[in-house]
Amino acid sequence: MSLHSSWIINYAVVVSGAKSNSSSQPVQQQQQQQQAGEPDENVPTIAGSNTAFAPPQTSSSSSSQARIANVAQQQQPSQELLDLISRQVSVELSASQAYMSASIWFRAREMDGSAAWTLEESDEERGHGKEILEFAMKNHFPVTLEPLAAPKNDWNHPSEVWETILGLEQQNTQNLLRIAAVADQCGMYGVKAFLDPFHVEQIDAEDKVGGILAKVRGADEALLWQIDHMLGIEAEEEDHH
């Protein structure tokens, strides 16, 4: 081997050894750090652990979770709402008794059409009370029945009976609107949805009773009997449904 060839071989060995040492040194340092329990500076870690870095929650995700928690907190019935729903069961039963008292008054005066119509309404009001009670029980709302006062029965004229009934319907409308308003404050939108059909029925009831009262006021005996007859037909049709 010539001197020139020997020199080239020695140079290649030296260069190769230098590269090997430079490339293996970081690996050896990483192994020493891992054995010593030290984190690798090239691999991000979560503070307090040696696990790989996980992206932190962004401010938008935190605010979203806060909004969800706030909504969940709002969707709890207040004590006022629970009291109003519980009381409404008794209010509907009281309305049922009032309509029944009117039916008895009409029947005693042989106004059978008006008696049948108000008796149908008595059953409907009782049905409303049962619907509200069932809704409350399904949602685990406490219900306490209240004592029912004896309904009015000392009217002197049919117009007085219808005035009492109209006032009853108007008060019931306000009661249901109050429940809906308090439910809205609590975020209890299921309660509001449940009450929607009741609101529609109250509009119809006030319109119907108000119309009857307007006809009865100042009506002569012949017109009173005609109104009574028409109410009897309506009650019969409703009964067939």
C-alpha positions in Angstrom: 0.0 0.0 0.0 1.3 3.4 -0.9 1.8 6.2 1.6 -0.9 8.2 -0.2 -3.5 5.4 0.1 -2.7 4.9 3.8 -3.3 8.5 4.5 -6.7 8.5 2.8 -7.8 5.5 4.8 -6.8 7.0 8.1 -8.5 10.2 7.3 -11.8 8.4 6.5 -11.6 6.5 9.8 -11.1 9.7 11.7 -14.0 11.5 10.0 -16.3 8.5 10.5 -15.5 8.2 14.2 -16.1 11.9 14.7 -19.5 11.7 13.0 -20.4 8.6 15.1 -19.5 10.4 18.3 -21.4 13.5 17.5 -24.6 11.6 16.5 -24.5 9.2 19.4 -23.9 11.9 22.1 -27.5 13.3 22.0 -28.9 9.7 22.2 -26.7 8.9 25.1 -27.8 12.1 26.9 -31.5 11.3 26.3 -31.0 7.8 27.7 -29.2 9.2 30.8 -32.0 11.8 31.2 -34.7 9.1 31.0 -32.8 6.9 33.5 -32.4 9.9 35.9 -36.1 10.7 35.5 -35.4 14.0 33.8 -37.7 15.2 31.1 -36.4 15.5 27.6 -36.2 19.2 26.6 -37.1 18.3 23.0 -40.5 16.7 24.0 -43.0 19.1 25.6 -44.6 17.7 28.8 -47.5 18.7 31.1 -46.3 20.3 34.3 -46.1 17.8 37.0 -45.9 14.7 34.7 -43.7 13.0 32.2 -46.5 12.4 29.7 -46.8 14.0 26.3 -48.1 17.5 26.1 -51.9 17.9 25.8 -53.3 21.2 24.4 -54.8 23.3 27.2 -58.5 24.4 27.1 -59.1 27.5 25.1 -61.0 30.4 26.4 -63.8 29.7 24.1 -64.3 26.1 25.4 -64.1 27.3 28.9 -66.8 30.0 28.3 -68.9 27.4 26.5 -68.7 25.1 29.5 -69.6 28.0 31.8 -72.7 28.8 29.7 -73.8 25.2 29.8 -73.4 25.1 33.6 -75.3 28.4 33.9 -78.2 27.1 31.7 -78.3 23.9 33.8 -78.5 25.9 36.9 -81.2 28.2 35.5 -83.3 25.2 34.4 -84.3 24.4 38.0 -87.8 25.2 39.2 -88.0 28.0 41.8 -90.0 27.6 44.9 -92.5 30.1 43.6 -93.0 28.1 40.4 -93.5 24.9 42.4 -96.1 26.7 44.7 -98.0 28.1 41.7 -98.2 24.7 39.9 -99.3 23.0 43.1 -102.0 25.7 43.7 -103.2 25.6 40.1 -104.4 22.0 40.6 -106.7 23.2 43.4 -107.7 26.3 41.3 -108.9 24.0 38.5 -110.9 21.9 40.9 -112.4 25.0 42.4 -113.5 26.2 38.9 -115.0 22.7 38.3 -117.2 23.2 41.5 -118.2 26.7 40.4 -119.4 25.4 37.0 -121.2 22.6 38.8 -122.9 25.1 41.1 -124.1 27.1 38.1 -125.4 23.9 36.5 -127.4 23.1 39.6 -128.9 26.7 39.6 -129.9 26.4 35.9 -131.3 22.9 36.4 -133.5 24.0 39.3 -135.1 26.6 37.0 -135.6 24.2 34.2 -132.9 25.8 32.0 -131.7 22.4 31.0 -129.5 23.6 28.1 -127.5 26.0 30.2 -127.3 23.3 32.9 -125.9 20.7 30.5 -123.4 23.2 29.1 -122.0 24.3 32.4 -121.9 20.7 33.6 -119.7 19.9 30.6 -117.4 22.8 31.5 -117.3 21.5 35.1 -115.9 18.1 33.8 -113.4 20.0 31.6 -112.1 22.0 34.4 -111.7 18.9 36.5 -109.8 17.4 33.6 -107.5 20.3 33.5 -106.7 19.8 37.2 -105.9 16.1 36.5 -103.6 17.1 33.6 -101.6 19.6 35.7 -101.4 17.0 38.5 -100.1 14.4 36.2 -97.5 16.8 34.7 -96.3 17.7 38.2 -96.0 14.1 39.3 -94.0 13.1 36.2 -91.6 16.0 36.9 -91.4 15.2 40.6 -93.0 18.5 41.6 -94.7 18.4 45.0 -98.4 19.0 45.0 -100.5 19.8 48.1 -104.3 20.1 47.6 -105.9 23.1 49.2 -109.3 23.3 50.9 -112.0 24.3 48.4 -114.4 27.1 49.5 -118.1 26.5 48.7 -118.9 28.1 45.3 -121.4 30.9 44.9 -125.0 29.8 44.4 -127.2 32.7 45.3 -127.8 34.3 41.9 -131.0 36.2 41.1 -130.7 36.2 37.3 -128.9 34.2 34.6 -126.8 37.2 33.7 -125.3 37.1 37.2 -124.4 33.5 36.8 -122.5 34.3 33.5 -120.8 37.3 35.1 -119.5 35.0 37.8 -118.3 32.4 35.3 -116.6 35.1 33.1 -114.7 36.5 36.2 -113.7 32.9 37.0 -112.2 32.4 33.5 -110.5 35.8 33.5 -108.8 35.0 36.8 -107.7 31.6 35.7 -106.1 33.2 32.6 -104.1 35.4 34.8 -103.0 32.5 37.0 -101.7 30.5 34.0 -99.9 33.5 32.6 -98.2 34.0 36.0 -97.0 30.4 36.0 -95.7 30.8 32.4 -93.8 34.0 33.4 -92.2 32.5 36.4 -91.3 29.4 34.4 -89.6 31.7 31.9 -87.5 33.3 34.6 -86.3 29.8 35.7 -85.6 28.6 32.1 -88.2 25.9 32.6 -89.4 25.9 29.0 -91.0 22.5 29.3 -93.5 24.0 31.7 -94.2 26.8 29.2 -94.8 24.4 26.4 -97.1 22.3 28.6 -99.2 25.4 29.3 -99.6 26.5 25.7 -102.8 24.5 25.0 -104.3 25.9 28.2 -103.7 29.5 27.1 -105.5 28.8 23.8 -108.4 27.3 25.7 -108.6 30.3 28.0 -108.9 32.6 25.0 -111.8 30.5 23.6 -113.5 30.3 27.0 -113.4 34.0 27.7 -114.7 34.7 24.2 -117.5 32.2 24.5 -118.7 33.2 28.0 -118.3 36.9 27.2 -120.6 36.3 24.1 -123.2 34.5 26.1 -123.2 37.2 28.8 -123.6 40.0 26.2 -126.7 38.2 24.8 -128.2 37.4 28.2 -128.0 40.9 29.6 -131.2 42.7 28.9 -132.7 39.7 27.1 -136.4 39.0 27.4 -137.7 35.7 28.5 -138.2 34.4 25.0 -134.5 35.2 24.1 -133.3 33.6 27.3 -135.0 30.3 26.4 -133.6 30.5 22.9 -130.1 30.9 24.3 -130.7 28.1 26.7 -131.8 25.9 23.8 -128.7 26.6 21.7 -126.4 25.9 24.7 -128.2 22.5 25.1 -127.4 21.7 21.5 -123.8 22.6 21.9 -123.5 20.5 25.0 -125.0 17.5 23.3 -122.6 17.9 20.3 -119.7 18.2 22.7 -120.8 15.1 24.6 -120.9 13.1 21.4 -117.2 14.1 20.6 
